[in-house]
Amino acid sequence: MATLVGYELPTATTMRDFLEACHVEEPPLWRAGEKAVIPEELAPLAGLGAANRCVLAAVQQSVPQRTATLDVDATILETHKHTATVIYEGTRGYQPVVAVWAEQDLIVHEEFRDGNVPAGYGNVRILERAVASLPPGITQRFVRGDSALYEQAVLTWCEAPARGIGYAISADMSPQLYAVITQLPEHAWQLERAEPDAIREWADVPYVPDNGNHRKDRPCVRRYLAVRIRRRQGELFADGRTVKHFAIVTNREGDGLTLIRWHREKAGTVEYAHHVLKNELAAEALPSGKFGANAAWFRLNVLYRSRFLGYGYSPIQPDLWLATFGDLPRHAASGLGSKSRRTCAGERNPCRSTSHCSL
């Protein structure tokens, strides 16, 4: 490995010290009950993020792209460590959120989280940091995501004229949206494809949420598209139904079926990135019972993936390696003893306290 990267590998003790430099010991109150908190990054962890941005910049310089489609999704890392919070049904773990730049197949930003933090929490902050991590030269930006991104704050943020970010996001199937979809006339549905056991169709949906967020003096830029999957005669889905409906919301113009298929492409980017991190690398082999150390371990796996996807499997030149990673030991040293600020799920602003959460 040392020959491959052109750099002497750290000892196990050095690695442990670095990982633990990314952690701040917190009183038990931080993890009491169902309260969910997200630590702000210390210098060592931020240093890893800066290193990943160096990789992004180098790749962009070598293979420039004008478009950046950000695919955002959370993944679950299960663990038996007693310090991890409960995700569901007694299972403990963490739930990091990852943003992948689809055109370059590189992770631009990730946020490590306790397992009890809702997947849809802090979406605007994640998008802001992901966009800020993009290198220069991007002229078009898009966002794709599942229903965890389906919230007014995200849609409004993307639609702001200063950003002009196009999006396609899975919509929650509210009773109101479901009623509109199921009342569409048959001629509104267009065939996508016929499968041996089901027929897939799609339709434009004349739906405007009654949430008071649309100004009456300007047209709504949002557009809802529905997918209907019908089982062939005599066959049922696992839940006993013969028909299923799904929907996405988008602010993009163009053919509806093309947009639906474009939205689905995120499965080949961010979901595949999750697979690589957990199954081909070691992101799920969490080395510590300390949150910050595990956050650094996860980011190291992200960085490792970026390094090989970005630079290929040829050795990195020593000067480039040092320029990208050389400051990390110094960051680790300077981060020792630093305090962090934590953002509490359900709160818009970071907690000011460095000792315990006010919730």
C-alpha positions as MATLAB code, in Angstrom:
seq = 'MATLVGYELPTATTMRDFLEACHVEEPPLWRAGEKAVIPEELAPLAGLGAANRCVLAAVQQSVPQRTATLDVDATILETHKHTATVIYEGTRGYQPVVAVWAEQDLIVHEEFRDGNVPAGYGNVRILERAVASLPPGITQRFVRGDSALYEQAVLTWCEAPARGIGYAISADMSPQLYAVITQLPEHAWQLERAEPDAIREWADVPYVPDNGNHRKDRPCVRRYLAVRIRRRQGELFADGRTVKHFAIVTNREGDGLTLIRWHREKAGTVEYAHHVLKNELAAEALPSGKFGANAAWFRLNVLYRSRFLGYGYSPIQPDLWLATFGDLPRHAASGLGSKSRRTCAGERNPCRSTSHCSL';
ca = [
       0.000    0.000    0.000;
       2.842    2.394    0.838;
       4.277    1.794   -2.648;
       0.879    2.368   -4.228;
       0.272    5.730   -2.579;
       3.916    6.793   -2.566;
       3.694    7.684    1.117;
       4.662    5.916    4.340;
       1.571    4.619    6.102;
       0.930    5.758    9.690;
       1.257    3.362   12.583;
      -1.832    2.018   14.326;
      -1.136    4.285   17.297;
      -0.816    7.371   15.081;
      -4.044    6.451   13.310;
      -5.863    5.964   16.603;
      -4.595    9.310   17.913;
      -5.731   11.053   14.751;
      -9.201    9.505   14.830;
      -9.680   10.320   18.501;
      -8.534   13.911   17.894;
     -11.782   14.283   15.935;
     -13.859   13.514   19.016;
     -14.934   15.636   21.952;
     -16.088   13.886   25.079;
     -19.633   14.950   25.934;
     -21.623   14.445   29.109;
     -24.260   11.667   28.969;
     -26.940   14.362   28.682;
     -25.985   14.860   25.028;
     -27.336   11.416   24.186;
     -30.113   11.183   26.769;
     -33.526    9.928   25.737;
     -34.649   10.557   22.186;
     -32.805   13.861   21.738;
     -30.829   13.905   18.503;
     -27.711   16.033   18.096;
     -25.145   16.603   15.348;
     -21.628   17.724   16.333;
     -19.901   20.515   14.488;
     -16.610   19.427   12.933;
     -13.287   19.846   14.708;
     -10.134   20.853   12.825;
      -8.913   17.298   12.073;
     -12.242   16.246   10.589;
     -12.500   19.517    8.670;
      -8.995   18.825    7.364;
     -10.199   15.592    5.812;
     -13.024   17.504    4.167;
     -10.533   20.026    2.789;
      -8.443   17.165    1.416;
     -11.481   15.775   -0.395;
     -12.148   19.191   -1.916;
      -8.552   19.186   -3.198;
      -9.320   15.934   -4.991;
     -12.483   17.454   -6.482;
     -10.536   20.477   -7.723;
      -7.802   18.302   -9.251;
     -10.333   16.114  -11.053;
     -12.234   19.150  -12.319;
      -9.016   20.632  -13.641;
      -8.139   17.391  -15.419;
     -11.626   16.488  -16.688;
     -13.737   19.660  -16.485;
     -17.503   19.453  -16.169;
     -19.959   22.330  -16.554;
     -22.829   20.480  -14.873;
     -23.056   19.254  -11.293;
     -25.971   17.006  -10.365;
     -25.976   16.407   -6.621;
     -27.610   13.151   -5.538;
     -28.341   13.201   -1.806;
     -29.285   10.250    0.381;
     -28.722    8.820    3.853;
     -27.477    5.332    4.632;
     -27.559    3.219    7.785;
     -24.429    1.847    9.445;
     -25.436   -0.809   11.946;
     -23.210   -1.467   14.949;
     -23.320   -3.234   18.294;
     -21.453   -0.424   20.054;
     -23.442    0.630   23.106;
     -22.588    4.323   22.536;
     -24.510    4.350   19.242;
     -28.137    5.463   19.330;
     -31.124    3.313   18.411;
     -32.173    3.527   14.765;
     -35.206    1.230   14.768;
     -36.549   -1.763   16.669;
     -33.585   -1.869   19.017;
     -30.957   -1.754   16.255;
     -28.136    0.681   17.011;
     -26.046    2.569   14.527;
     -25.323    5.768   12.642;
     -27.034    7.402    9.658;
     -24.641    9.554    7.590;
     -25.924   11.623    4.676;
     -23.914   11.628    1.441;
     -24.009   14.000   -1.551;
     -22.554   12.606   -4.797;
     -21.561   14.675   -7.831;
     -23.093   12.413  -10.480;
     -21.126   13.654  -13.497;
     -17.796   12.962  -11.774;
     -19.029   10.093   -9.574;
     -17.378   11.723   -6.567;
     -18.680   12.466   -3.080;
     -18.588   16.221   -2.535;
     -19.923   16.280    1.013;
     -21.093   13.967    3.770;
     -22.383   14.483    7.276;
     -21.948   11.765    9.880;
     -24.947   11.462   12.192;
     -26.311    9.490   15.084;
     -28.848    6.877   14.090;
     -31.738    8.696   15.756;
     -31.319   11.882   13.711;
     -34.206   12.049   11.186;
     -33.034   11.472    7.611;
     -34.740   14.691    6.509;
     -33.195   16.939    9.141;
     -30.888   19.806    8.117;
     -31.296   19.319    4.383;
     -30.680   22.950    3.438;
     -27.438   23.030    5.421;
     -26.256   19.848    3.686;
     -27.090   21.267    0.259;
     -25.373   24.556    1.061;
     -22.192   22.754    2.074;
     -22.342   20.394   -0.896;
     -22.701   23.284   -3.358;
     -19.917   25.202   -1.595;
     -17.639   22.167   -2.008;
     -17.963   22.170   -5.793;
     -14.867   23.454   -7.630;
     -14.985   26.441  -10.012;
     -16.268   26.045  -13.531;
     -19.768   24.747  -12.796;
     -22.473   26.600  -14.728;
     -25.452   24.276  -14.117;
     -26.457   22.684  -10.825;
     -29.169   20.142  -10.118;
     -30.393   18.189   -7.079;
     -31.981   14.751   -6.969;
     -33.228   12.966   -3.883;
     -35.810   10.764   -2.249;
     -38.679   11.949   -0.060;
     -36.316   12.875    2.799;
     -35.564   16.004    0.722;
     -39.237   16.742    0.114;
     -39.756   19.811    2.243;
     -40.699   23.401    1.551;
     -37.367   24.791    2.728;
     -35.412   22.684    0.228;
     -37.663   23.489   -2.725;
     -37.628   27.205   -1.946;
     -33.856   27.179   -1.501;
     -33.333   25.541   -4.898;
     -35.803   27.876   -6.614;
     -34.164   31.080   -5.371;
     -33.264   33.156   -8.477;
     -29.702   33.604   -7.249;
     -29.208   29.819   -7.338;
     -31.516   28.551  -10.070;
     -30.982   24.927   -9.111;
     -33.099   22.402  -10.977;
     -34.394   19.461   -8.975;
     -36.355   16.229   -9.058;
     -37.349   14.897   -5.640;
     -39.621   12.052   -4.582;
     -42.827   13.497   -3.134;
     -44.608   12.276   -0.039;
     -47.880   10.649   -1.044;
     -50.169   12.890    0.987;
     -53.913   12.169    0.991;
     -54.450   15.290   -1.135;
     -51.856   14.286   -3.737;
     -53.116   10.695   -3.773;
     -56.670   11.896   -4.362;
     -55.613   13.989   -7.368;
     -53.558   11.157   -8.851;
     -56.260    8.501   -8.475;
     -58.877   10.815   -9.995;
     -56.899   11.406  -13.197;
     -58.793   10.293  -16.305;
     -57.442    7.220  -18.029;
     -56.365    9.201  -21.090;
     -53.955   11.174  -18.878;
     -51.815    8.079  -18.304;
     -49.087    7.309  -20.833;
     -47.342    3.981  -21.200;
     -43.772    3.822  -19.989;
     -43.216    0.125  -20.513;
     -44.990   -3.211  -20.236;
     -43.288   -5.832  -18.095;
     -44.146   -9.546  -17.787;
     -45.890   -9.015  -14.444;
     -46.822   -5.312  -14.483;
     -47.572   -2.263  -16.599;
     -45.784    1.024  -15.835;
     -47.448    4.316  -16.770;
     -46.839    7.966  -15.999;
     -48.807   11.211  -16.007;
     -48.493   14.934  -15.386;
     -50.444   15.823  -12.252;
     -52.289   19.167  -11.960;
     -51.501   19.525   -8.269;
     -50.553   22.561   -6.183;
     -50.116   21.875   -2.449;
     -52.435   23.934   -0.298;
     -49.694   25.083    2.062;
     -49.840   28.836    1.588;
     -46.317   29.029    0.223;
     -47.146   29.914   -3.369;
     -47.620   33.545   -4.284;
     -50.750   34.207   -6.295;
     -49.065   36.936   -8.358;
     -46.674   34.519  -10.047;
     -47.067   31.044  -11.581;
     -45.917   28.023   -9.640;
     -42.674   26.648  -11.069;
     -43.262   23.251   -9.517;
     -44.543   20.318  -11.461;
     -45.713   16.963  -10.158;
     -45.269   13.746  -12.116;
     -46.875   10.457  -11.131;
     -45.971    6.849  -11.846;
     -48.608    4.110  -11.776;
     -47.657    0.432  -11.638;
     -50.484   -1.994  -12.322;
     -50.195   -5.695  -11.716;
     -51.471   -7.895  -14.486;
     -54.758   -9.674  -13.926;
     -54.780  -12.036  -10.982;
     -51.469  -10.853   -9.534;
     -50.978   -8.785   -6.368;
     -48.201   -6.806   -4.769;
     -46.867   -8.022   -1.431;
     -49.264   -5.702    0.415;
     -52.274   -7.139   -1.403;
     -52.833   -4.220   -3.759;
     -53.025   -4.413   -7.529;
     -51.899   -0.802   -8.157;
     -49.127    1.352   -6.704;
     -48.557    5.071   -7.169;
     -45.418    7.171   -6.797;
     -44.747   10.842   -7.457;
     -41.900   13.296   -7.892;
     -41.819   17.080   -7.829;
     -39.596   19.021  -10.185;
     -39.032   22.573  -11.364;
     -37.637   21.466  -14.712;
     -39.363   21.675  -18.059;
     -39.338   18.990  -20.718;
     -40.725   15.553  -21.356;
     -42.151   14.083  -18.178;
     -40.960   10.530  -18.785;
     -37.427   11.771  -19.447;
     -37.479   13.600  -16.112;
     -38.795   10.539  -14.265;
     -36.001    8.409  -15.688;
     -33.450   11.132  -14.927;
     -34.614   11.136  -11.308;
     -34.185    7.354  -11.102;
     -30.556    7.602  -12.163;
     -29.622    8.590   -8.618;
     -29.827    4.898   -7.729;
     -26.702    4.364   -9.811;
     -24.769    7.145   -8.104;
     -25.452    7.804   -4.430;
     -26.902    4.374   -3.652;
     -23.976    2.716   -5.380;
     -21.608    4.986   -3.443;
     -23.207    3.692   -0.241;
     -22.614    0.131   -1.433;
     -18.946    0.772   -2.199;
     -18.294    2.549    1.091;
     -19.909   -0.177    3.189;
     -19.208   -3.369    1.248;
     -16.073   -2.778   -0.812;
     -14.341   -0.403    1.592;
     -14.567   -0.381    5.390;
     -16.988    2.435    6.248;
     -19.213    0.107    8.249;
     -16.299   -1.452   10.163;
     -16.454    1.337   12.737;
     -13.279    1.309   14.839;
     -14.395    3.131   17.967;
     -17.142    3.755   20.455;
     -16.496    7.483   20.029;
     -18.699    9.429   17.648;
     -15.980   11.777   16.359;
     -13.539    8.952   15.692;
     -16.163    7.083   13.677;
     -17.029   10.263   11.770;
     -13.360   10.620   10.803;
     -13.183    6.935    9.823;
     -16.214    7.337    7.568;
     -14.697   10.423    5.935;
     -11.388    8.614    5.396;
     -13.305    5.980    3.461;
     -14.929    8.741    1.411;
     -11.508   10.241    0.769;
     -10.057    6.871   -0.202;
     -12.884    6.363   -2.691;
     -12.383    9.864   -4.122;
      -8.639    9.354   -4.402;
      -8.904    6.208   -6.535;
     -11.879    7.301   -8.611;
     -10.382   10.734   -9.114;
      -6.756    9.866   -9.772;
      -7.090    6.304  -11.023;
      -5.050    3.429   -9.721;
      -1.654    4.886  -10.581;
       0.477    6.154   -7.679;
      -0.112    9.768   -6.696;
       2.921   11.937   -7.181;
       4.440   12.732   -3.744;
       4.011   16.487   -4.144;
       0.323   16.102   -5.025;
      -0.201   13.633   -2.189;
       1.466   15.978    0.296;
      -0.424   18.981   -1.044;
      -3.663   17.091   -0.540;
      -2.994   15.266    2.707;
       0.154   16.745    4.214;
      -1.613   19.104    6.625;
      -3.713   16.401    8.253;
      -1.271   15.577   11.087;
      -1.007   19.279   11.889;
      -4.786   19.581   11.880;
      -4.980   16.620   14.244;
      -2.547   18.233   16.644;
      -4.263   21.596   16.555;
      -7.654   19.952   17.075;
      -6.740   18.352   20.369;
      -8.635   19.978   23.171;
     -10.875   21.975   20.842;
     -14.538   22.288   21.649;
     -17.351   21.697   19.215;
     -20.707   23.264   18.691;
     -23.618   20.945   18.140;
     -26.714   21.405   16.035;
     -29.792   19.889   17.652;
     -32.368   18.167   15.495;
     -35.468   20.297   15.592;
     -33.462   23.504   16.077;
     -32.459   25.779   13.212;
     -29.387   27.232   14.944;
     -26.373   25.526   16.503;
     -26.343   25.148   20.273;
     -24.066   27.728   21.867;
     -23.199   25.539   24.798;
     -19.960   23.539   24.778;
     -20.904   21.523   27.827;
     -24.392   20.189   27.313;
     -27.427   20.567   25.122;
     -30.154   22.925   26.252;
     -32.896   20.619   25.047;
];
